[in-house]
Amino acid sequence: MRRFPLLAAAAMLSLTTACEVNQTKEAEAPDVDVNASGGQLPEFDVDAKEVVVGTTEENVSVPDVDVKTKETTVKVPKVEVK
């Protein structure tokens, strides 16, 4: 099961490196005229409350679970780039 992310990453890498990209047209930025004068930011009067953050110890019930695993064969995607 741990091999699937590795295989998926390898497939994506092969797909992205298996193509050739050639620029066929140059890019051009648009012509823009900007006329702006200075503005003003709003002002606020804020009376904030004090927030006190800390920790304390509490007793809580937590499950005690034993997980058993076994290795099995499964079908995984196969990607070929030709």
Rosetta blueprint (number, residue, H / E / L):
1 M L
2 R L
3 R H
4 F H
5 P H
6 L H
7 L H
8 A H
9 A H
10 A H
11 A H
12 M H
13 L H
14 S H
15 L H
16 T H
17 T H
18 A L
19 C L
20 E L
21 V L
22 N L
23 Q L
24 T L
25 K L
26 E L
27 A L
28 E L
29 A L
30 P L
31 D L
32 V L
33 D L
34 V L
35 N L
36 A L
37 S L
38 G L
39 G L
40 Q L
41 L L
42 P L
43 E L
44 F L
45 D L
46 V L
47 D L
48 A L
49 K L
50 E L
51 V L
52 V L
53 V L
54 G L
55 T L
56 T L
57 E L
58 E L
59 N L
60 V L
61 S L
62 V L
63 P L
64 D L
65 V L
66 D L
67 V L
68 K L
69 T L
70 K L
71 E L
72 T L
73 T L
74 V L
75 K L
76 V L
77 P L
78 K L
79 V L
80 E L
81 V L
82 K L
